[in-house]
Amino acid sequence: MIKAGIIGATGYAGGELVRLLLGHKEAEIVWYGSRSYVDQSYASIYQNMFQIVDAKCMDDNMEELAEQADVIFTATPQGLCASLVNENILSKAKVIDLSADFRLKDVNVYEEWYKIRHQAPQYIEEAVYGLCEINRERIRGARLIANPGCYPTCSTLSVYPLVKEGLIDPSTIIIDAKSGTSGAGRGAKTDNLFCEVNENIKAYGVAGHRHTPEIEEQLGYAAGVPVVLNFTPHLVPMNRGILITAYASLTKDVSYEEVKAVYDMYYDKERFVRVLPKDVCPQTKWVEGSNYVDVNFKIDPRTHRVIMMGAMDNLVKGAAGQAVQNMNLLFGLDEATGLQMVPVFP
């Protein structure tokens, strides 16, 4: 059995990790870490775990945790993992960080966008960006995984094939994204109160959202040149889900069949990326509670653009599910182990 420890087990992503790992036949949770609830019963924080989890919350002592666990998940705010990780820990346990601490390869870009000093820049180059569909082979041999952000996962998987194959001009990409409120975390914030969110939709982080450089970096690798794009997220009144609609200019005239063949070339054998039938637009309800990403596209000959779409659950494929998928690769398991949940509907 893989012994797993979670630091940040009482946040939304951490709670989803607990749910998934409890159903994983090859893993057991040995540490429910939560700085805010040390010594409190985990089930008292998440009542859905009543008579399922008997453990109490532990602290964030990563050194001690590395003595007990084979893999450590850090579902924590930016800066914490980088402040704790060291060579002793990495020599004893794999680390899968769900924050942004090791996603960006340029420490200056990280510090500019996240407004904090990076406390472990020596591990940035080593860390592997954990987007399984693109970096699968590098993930298998890693010690430190940078679990991708939710918006970048959905955006990159929706756009990547056409960038990689040169069918779109990467300098023209615009991404419009919408997310449920769980994406903002479990902490109490006025902007996330029921009366603020219900019957409302708003853009936020306009021209400055922190996931922008992450998306640009990943699509830049695909394009072979630096990518600069517009990314605008919106908060919508639902619990879970991300929907992205991306726009870009085509580099040549193409048919539906040619573009579909490109998506199929990249995703036909993927377990968790579903390319939908012609003219079927992704919906968040079709992926809720699952590790699937649904993608599709529509060619607009009038504007000589292609519209690329994607939908996924921000807490599963956008966070905890992807982290478990990475764990499976790290330990030589079938990638889908513990992740074969059918989407919940309605």
N, C-alpha and C positions, 0 to 999 in steps of 0.2 A: 504493500500500500504506500502511496505517496503521502507523506506527512506535510500538510499545508498549514501555514500560518497567515493570518490576515491582520494587517495593521490598518485601522479605519473600518472595522467591520460593522459599525453602526451607521455609516452613511448609506445613501441609496445604492451606490455601486458596490460597497462592501456587503450590504445586505443581500444583494443579488448574487454576489459571489458565494455567500453562505448557502443560499437556496440551491445554486447549481452544484456546488461541491457536495452537499448532503445527498444529492442524487447521483453522484459519480461513483461508479463501482470500484475504481482504482485509487481513490483518494479519501483521506480522513482529515478533518480540521483539528489541529492540536492547539490553536491559539486564536482567540477572538479578541483582537486588540482594539482598544478604544480609549484614547486619552480622556475623553469627557465622562466616561462611565465606568472607570476602574472599580472592580469588585462588585458591580451590580450584575444581577442576572441578565444574561443576553435576552432571554425571553421576555423580560420586563420592558425591554426597549422595543423589541419586535414581537408583539403578542401572537403573530401568526406562527411563531416558533415555540409556543407553549406546548410542553410535553414532547417536544421534538429535540430542542437543545437545552441541556441542563447546565451548561457551563456558565461561568462568570466572565465578565470582561476583564482582559489583562491590559497592561500598559503598552508602550511602544518601544520596549527594550529589545531592539533588533539584534543586539549581540547575544542575548540569552535565547531569543527565538531561533537564531541560526544554529544553536546547539540542538534544538528539538525538531526542526523542520527541514524538509528537503527543498521546499519552495516557499518563498515569502511573497505575498501580494501586498503592495502598498497602495491602498485606495484612499489617498490622503491629499490635502491641498498641496499646491506647488511649493517646493522648497524643502519639505520634510524628508523625503527619501534621499535627496542629495546630501542633506545634513547628517544622515545616519549611516549611509552605506560606506563600507570600507573593504579593504582587501581581505581581512579576516572573515568578514561575513560572506563575501563572494567566493571564498575558498571552501565554504561549508554548505552553502545553499544557493539555489537559483533565486534571482530576484526579478519579479514582474511588477513594474511600476506603472500604475494607472494614471499618475499625474503627468505633467508635461516636462519633468525635469531632464529627461534624456532623449526627447523626441527630436529636438533641433540640433543640428551638427555645428552650428556657429554659436558659441557661447555669447557673443555680443548681441546677436539677434534675440536670443532667449532673454537676456537681461534688459534689452530695450522694450520688448513686448510684455514681459511679466513683471518688470519694475522691481526685481529682487536680484541680489548677487548669487551667482551659482556657486554652491559650496563643494562640488565635486567635479570640476571640469575635466579632471584626468580620466573620467570614465565615459565621457560623451562619445568619443570615437569608437570605443569598444561596444557600447550599447547598440543593440539591433532593434530597428523599428519593426514592431510586431504586427505588421499587416500580412497575415499568413498567406493570402493569395498571391502576394508579390515577393515576399522575402522568406518563403517557407524553408529553403535549404539553409540559409544563414541562421534562422531561428533555432534549428535543431542543435547547433553546437554552441549556443550562446550561454553566458552566465547572467547577463543583465538584459532584460527586454523592456523597451519603451513601448508600452501598450498605447496604440494610437487614440487620438481624441475621437469623440462621437461624430462631430461634423466632418472632420477630415476622412474618417472611414467611409462614410456614405458618399461624400463628394469625390474622393479619389477613385473608389471602385466604379462609380457611375461614369467618370470621365476618362479614366486611365487608358482603356484600349484605343480610343480614338486619338489621344495624344501620342501614345507610343507608336502607333502606325502612321502618324503624320497626316491624318485625315482632317484635322482641325488646326487652325492657327492658334497656338497657345496664348498669344498676346491679346486675343479677343474674348477670353473666357470670362463670363459673369455667372456667379453662383448665388441663387436665391434659396435660402434655407429656412425651415420652420421646425421648431422643437417643442415637445411637451415640457411641462414645468419641472419634472424630475431632473432634467438636464442641468438645472440651476443648483442642485444639491438639496440636502435636508435641513440646512441651517435656516433659522427664522430670519426672513427678510421682508420688509414692507412691500416691495415690488412683487413678491410671490404670494401675498395674502389672497384669500379667496375673492374678496371684493375687488381687488386690483386686477386679477387675472380673468375671472369669469366674465363672459360676454365681451371679451376684449382681445385684440391682437395688436402687437407692436413690434417694430424693428428695434434692435438694440446693438450696441457695439458697431455702429455704422462706420465704415471706413477705418475700423480699428480693432476688430475682434481678434482675440489672441490666437484663434485657430487659423487665421489667414496665412501666417508664414509657414505653418505646418503643411497646409494644402499646397502652397506655392513650392515648397521644397520637394514634396513627393512628386508633383506633376513636372517639376523641373528635371528630376531624374529621368522621368519617362520621355520628356521632350529633348533632353540633351542640351538644353539651354535654360538660363534662368527664366522663371515664369513670374509675372506680376499680374494679379487679377483682382477683380472686385468680388468680395464675399459679404453678403448681408444676411444675418440671421434674424429670425422673428420668434417671439414667444407666443404660443397658442394655448388656449385653455383645454388641455388634455394632459393626462398623467404621463404617458409614454409615447415615444415615436419621433422619428425625424423624417422629413420629406425634403429632398433637394430638387430644384429645377435649375439646370445649368444651360447656358447658351454660348455658342461659339460659331465663328465663321468657318465654313468648309474651305479646304485648300483646292478642291476640285469637285466636279460634278460626280455624284455617286448615287447609286440606286439603294433602295431599302435592302435588297438582298446582299449587296456588297458590305453595307454597314453591319447588318445582322451577322454576316460571316465573321467579321472582326470580333464582335462580342462573343460569338460562339467559340472562336479560336482561343480566347482567354478564359472563358468561364464554363464551357460545356462540361468539363470534368470536375468543376468545383462543387463541393458539397453544400456550400452555404450562399452562393450567389446564383440567383434565378433570373434568367433573361426572359421577360414576359413575352407573350405572343404579340403580333403586330397590332398596333393601335390600343393596346391595354396599358393604361397608365398606372404606375405603382400607387398603392394606398398603405398607410401605416397600419390599418386594421388587419391587413393580410400578413403582417409579420410580427404582430404584438406577442411578446413573451417568448420569442424564438431567436435563434442566431442567424436567421436568413436576412439577406439583403436582396430586395427585388429591384431590378434595373430595367430600363427601356429607353427608347429614343424615338424622335420624330423628326424627319427631314422637312425643312420649310424651304421649298425651291424659290418662293417669292423673295425671300431675304437672303438666300444662299447660306442659311445657317442650319445647324442641327440643334435640337433641344434634347438634352440628356436628363433623365429622371432617375431617382433612387429613393427607396423607402426602407427603413429598418427600425428596430427597437433600440433606442439610445442606451438603455441599461444592459442589454444583452450583447449583441454584436458591437454596440458602441462602447462597451466597457467590460462587464464581467464575463460575458460569453466569449468575447475575443481573448480575454486573459486566460480562460480555461482552455481555449483552442491552442493558445501558445504553450500552456503547460503540457498539453498532450504531445505536442511536437517535441518539447524539451526532453520528455521522458520516454519517447519512442512508442507512444500509444497511437491507436487510430485517432485521427484528428477530430472525429465527431463524438468521441466518447463523452458521455454526460451532457451532450448538447443536442440530442435528437428530439427536442420538444417540438410538437406540432404547434403552430401559431394558435393563439387563443382567439376564438370568434364566436359570438360578437363581443 
